[in-house]
Amino acid sequence: MQPSAKAAYWKANLRLLTICLVIWFIVSYVCGILLVNELNQIKIGGYPLGFWFAQQGSIYTFVILIFVYAARMNKLDRQFDVHED
């Protein structure tokens, strides 16, 4: 792999990682802690939405992000021809 291709691959990897971490931060910290009082005004299944984000939403989001990251990295690996056979 050429040095420019390595740099592009690493840049794409860091971009994907940053996006995933920002989404996780927003869901777990912002929605689960900072906006909890505002979100608690909304009820889902009888439970306040802020409580749901703090207890379950961030966990579900994290698990979904793991699968999204793995799928996107597989696509990125194929794009840069560094995939496993």
C-alpha positions in Angstrom: 0.0 0.0 0.0 1.3 3.4 -1.0 2.0 6.0 1.8 -0.8 8.2 0.5 -3.2 5.3 0.5 -2.2 4.5 4.1 -2.8 8.1 5.1 -6.2 8.1 3.4 -7.2 4.8 5.1 -6.1 6.1 8.5 -8.0 9.3 8.0 -11.2 7.5 7.0 -10.8 5.2 10.0 -10.4 8.1 12.4 -13.3 9.9 10.8 -15.6 6.9 11.3 -14.3 6.4 14.9 -14.9 10.1 15.7 -18.5 9.9 14.3 -19.3 6.8 16.4 -17.8 8.4 19.6 -19.7 11.6 19.1 -23.0 9.7 18.7 -22.3 7.7 21.8 -21.4 10.8 23.7 -24.6 12.6 22.7 -26.8 9.7 23.6 -25.1 8.7 26.8 -23.9 12.0 28.3 -26.1 14.7 26.7 -29.4 12.8 26.6 -28.8 10.6 29.7 -27.4 13.3 32.0 -27.6 16.9 30.7 -31.1 16.8 29.1 -32.6 14.3 31.5 -35.2 16.7 33.0 -36.4 17.9 29.6 -36.6 14.3 28.3 -38.4 13.1 31.4 -41.4 15.2 30.2 -41.9 12.6 27.5 -43.1 9.1 28.5 -42.5 5.8 26.7 -44.2 2.8 28.0 -44.9 4.6 31.2 -41.3 5.5 31.8 -39.7 8.9 31.4 -37.6 9.2 28.3 -34.6 10.6 30.3 -34.6 7.6 32.5 -34.8 5.3 29.4 -31.8 7.0 27.8 -29.8 6.9 31.1 -30.6 3.2 31.8 -31.0 1.5 28.4 -30.8 3.9 25.5 -27.0 4.4 25.8 -26.4 0.7 26.0 -28.6 -0.1 23.0 -26.9 2.7 21.1 -23.4 1.4 22.0 -24.3 -2.1 20.8 -25.7 -0.8 17.5 -22.6 1.3 17.0 -20.4 -1.8 17.4 -22.2 -3.5 14.5 -22.2 -0.3 12.4 -18.5 0.2 13.1 -17.7 -3.4 12.1 -19.7 -3.2 8.9 -18.2 0.2 7.9 -14.7 -1.0 8.7 -15.2 -4.1 6.5 -16.4 -1.8 3.7 -13.4 0.5 4.3 -11.0 -2.5 4.3 -12.4 -3.7 1.0 -12.2 -0.2 -0.5 -8.5 0.1 0.4 -7.8 -3.6 -0.4 -6.6 -4.5 3.1 -9.5 -6.9 3.8 -9.0 -10.5 5.1 -9.8 -13.3 2.8 
